[in-house]
Amino acid sequence: MSNTATHKTQLTRGYSIAFLSAVILSTTAIFIRFLTQNYHLPALVLAVWRDVIVALTMLAVLSLVRPALLRVGRNHLRFLILYGLALALFNSLWTLSVSLNGAAVSTVLAYCSPAFTALLGWWLLKERLDWAKLLAVLLCLGGCVLISDALNPAAWKVNLLGIVTGILSGLFYAVYSLMGRSASQRGLNPWTTLLYTFSFGAVFLLAFNLLGKGFLPGAISRMADFLWLGQNWGGWGLLLLLAMGPTLAGYGMYNVSLSLLPSSVANLIVSLEPAFTAVIAYFLLGERFTWIQIGGSLMILGGVVLMRVYEGWLAGQVAPEPEAVAL
């Protein structure tokens, strides 16, 4: 087979895997919404179990397949602890946002993260914030205002917590993404990073529940709440599917797509996640967008696409660098 044919086959495989990854990832909020609405599972209890299941699964798999990946240098531990804290904060806010705002709205709000990533990168990392990135930031933030109904004064009275958690989930998703970039630059293996961040994230989420008992939204009110699902094996099965499907399979396939496609292309395909979530939520959960929220969603999607395309164009203007694996 010629090099050209091999390249085309690789691209086709990469596009297919990235597309399937976006579909799988889009079910995350659906599972969370179903568990919080139908089983009334507290948001932070759900978040801690999700991280525990992922961490234990990764520990078992790596112990059998690649034991060497279990080891990490002491010089990386403090970074991984902070990375786990960022994951715990994002998981807490996003899970709570899904329970308050619905699957579709919360997923779109989380995708405001490219705007926050650009602003944080400019502020903390001294990255360039030129006209294209600034326009993308304005589109994303404007879309967040519309989809959260923040222009409606009544919404602040009825759903203040939902608006705040939704927007903050996008902010901490950006922090989590920046730390993922840093992990790649430090030479950390993505599976090792996944194991340690979810392990430390589970510890922090456990602390959030214990320290916030009785007053933090979505936290336990008594120790027995950790076993909220009791003998409801259907609920435990959905919780297991949430951890094994969207989290491990979704991110795993995304990592594979990055080995076959440029990161800018893979990121752009995965940006279809909010659209898939909205369609699934429409049919399975009966969630509906208003015309204003549709407009806000299109603004956010437009900002994300603009950011991805522009980053891809910039990458083509300089010498290629090693691909970073996002988590």
Summary of the structure (lengths in Angstrom):
residues: 327
radius of gyration: 19.5
end to end distance: 33.6
largest distance: 64.7
contacts: 1133
relative contact order: 0.20
helix: 79%
strand: 0%
